[in-house]
Amino acid sequence: MSPADRLAALDDAVRRFAAERDWDQFHTPKNLAAALIVEAAELLEHFQWLTPEQSAALPAQTRDEVAREMADVFIYLLRLAQVQGIDLLAAAESKLADNARRYPVEAARGSSAKSGIR
């Protein structure tokens, strides 16, 4: 299955999951955005106080926990996009194109500075 097909299947599964549980009533944009931030904080918790080297070489169990938190973030983001009627892939593609214009390779390569580049 192609990545696009997998994403479409996941999108459908997330939509069905919420509908089967009658959770649409709770899945307001505000609630989903809040849940997304909570899950992102849980993801960050795994990296808090680690050195850059430690964060790049997580033990297998921690890496598995990080993967589960990343999945939570992804699912909530996908659900928020569904509720808002946003094509998340189109939005990401558009944003990446915007960023390519804002941060051309010749001006941004090797630099984390964002100011002054346009």
C-alpha positions, 0 to 999 in steps of 0.5 A: 500500500502506498503512503497516500493510500495508508494515510487515506485508510488511517483518515477513514479509520480515525473518522470511524473510530470517533463516530462509533463512539459518538465522540463527534460531540466532544471533538470540537476544534478547541478540545482537539487543539487542547488534546493535541497540545497535551499529547505534544507535551507528553512527547516533549517530556521524554526529551526534557533534560536530555543532552542533544546526544542523549535525545538522538540515542534513546533507549529502545523502550523510550523510543517506543514510548516516543513513537506512541506519543508521536502517534497520539499527536498525529491522530489528534492533528488528523482529527482536527483537520477532519473537523475543520475540513482542512486537507492536511496534505495540501496544507503541508505541501503549501506550507513547504512551498512557502518555506522554500521561498522564504528560506532559499537554500543559498541563504539558509543552508547551515543556519538556524537564523530565521530573521533577515531571510526572505 
